[in-house]
Amino acid sequence: MANKKILLVDDDPDVRLAMHVRLKANGYDTCFASDALTSVSEARKERPDLIILDLGLPGGDGFVVIERFMRQPALAVIPIIVVSARDVSGNRERAIKAGAKVYLQKPVQNSELLAVIRKALGEPEQPGDCEATGNWKLFA
């Protein structure tokens, strides 16, 4: 079985690299977009199984990106996890309402990120997953 592919949408190359290393070490393949404009074309080209999205992007914020994905049936089915340094208040609810599955605050713990990814992809839980994500209260 092929590894699941995750599209990382973040304008910070250091964040993309760190996420890539974390995900690759756990058996995931990655592809990248650094702004709102290329995120949709990259998703169409790469057909990821999941998207990790920052909100602060050049060319339109993450909310614009979510809206663009939700308007395209082939992309609307891809789970989106928002990982942002923006304040949670108001942004979490707005992201979930727009179509994201989860909103995580940067910096995110590796165990929490991996647990949420597994849950969003429908993969088997690992020991400690529920504790890492507050018993899945993050999911809409």
N, C-alpha and C positions, 0 to 999 in steps of 0.2 A: 504494500500500500504506500502511495506517495505521501510525503510529508505535507501537512496543511500549510498553505501559504498565507502570510499576513502582510497586508499593505500598511506601512508605517508612514503617516502623514504628519510631518513636523518640519519646521523651517530650521531647526538647530541641528547641524550635522553631528555634534557630539551626542545629542539625545538619540538621534537615529542610530549611530554607531553602538551606543550602549544598549539600546533595545535590541538591535540586531544580534549582538553578542549573547545577550540573555536568552533570546528566542532560539537562536541557532543551537545553543548548548542544551536546549530542551526539545530539540527535534523539529523545530518549525523552520520553514523557508521564509525569506522576507523579500519584499520589494519596497520601493520608496517613492514618495512624492514630497517636495519641499514647499509647495504652495497650493492654494485653493484651485488655481487654474489647471494644474497638471494632475491633481488628484483623481478627477473623473476619468481622464484619458488613460491614466496609469491603471485604474481599476478595470476599465474596459479591456485593456490590452492583457493584463496579468490575471484577471479573474481570481482575485484572492478569496480565501474562505472566511476572512475576517479583516476588519480595518481598525487600526488604532489611530485615533485622530486627536491632534492638538487643536485648541480653539484659536490661538493667536497665530494666524497665518497671513503672509502677504497675498494680495489678490482677492481677499474676502475671508472673513473669519470662518471658524469651524461650523458655525450654524448654517452659513451659506452652503458649505460643502455637504452637510447632512441633507439640506433641502434638495440639492442637485441630485444626490444619490436616490432620495425617496421618489423623485419624479421619473426615474428610469426603472421599469420593472425588473430588468436583469440585475441591476445594482441594489435595488431596494431590499432584496432578500439577504444581502450580506450583513451580518451583525457588525455594529459599530460600537467600539469602546472608546469613550472620550477620556483622554489622559491630559489634564491641563493644570497649569499653575494658577489659573484664575480662581478667584474666590468661589467656593461652592454655592453660597447663598444665591438663589435665583438661577444661576447657570446650570446646576444639576437638573432642576425641574424643566428648564427650557430645553436642554439637550435631550432628555428622556422624551419629552413631549414631541420634539422634532423627529425622533426615530432612533436615537442611540439606546443601546441596551443598558449601558452602565456609564457612570461618571466617576472617575478616580482622580484624586488630587495628587499632583506632583509634589514632592517625590513619592513614588509608589514603591512599596515593598515588593521584591521579586516574588515572594510566595503569594501575595495577594493578586498581583498581575497574572501570574500563571494559573491560579485558581479561577479567576474570572474568565480568562481565555478558554480554559477547559470547559467551563460551564457554558459559555456562549457557543462553543463548537459542538456541544453535546458529547464531549469526551468523558470517560469515566473519572469520577472524583478520585483524588489522592488523599491519603491521611492528612488531616489538618486543613483541607480546603474550606470547610464551613467556618472554622474558626478564623481563617485568614480573611474572609469576606463578610464577617458579621452575619453568618447564617443566610447569606444571599439576599439580604435586605436591599442591596444595591440594584437588584434587577427589577425592571418594571413589570 
